[in-house]
Amino acid sequence: MSIFKNLFGSGTDTNFAEMAAAGATIIDVRNPDEFRGGHISGSINIPLGSLSQNISKINKDKPIITCCASGMRSASAKSILTSNGFTQVYNGGGWYGLQNELNK
């Protein structure tokens, strides 16, 4: 699993629970139906396909954790955000696994 986290940009040393407690924004890039089926409390839903159009609604001064179903779309979201000048973006991978990390 750490190979995938390194590949998709979160790394194994990222403490998502500390980041979330400190006010990081969690962006779930799944479609609205997937989001309604379950999501991390407090996360915001911006589907990957509309992320570029909603960049101005995201605070660049706060760390951002992206998540999706498996980590693939959240990796793409991280790439989109970093290419638009965001410097504190982390791929949290699948939302369910991220939720478990946040609740440790």
PyMOL commands that set and color helices and strands:
alter all, ss='L'
color gray80, all
select helices_A, chain A and resi 2-8+16-21+32-36+48-50+52-57+72-83+95-102
alter helices_A, ss='H'
color red, helices_A
select strands_A, chain A and resi 25-28+44-45+64-68+89-94
alter strands_A, ss='S'
color yellow, strands_A
deselect
rebuild
show_as cartoon
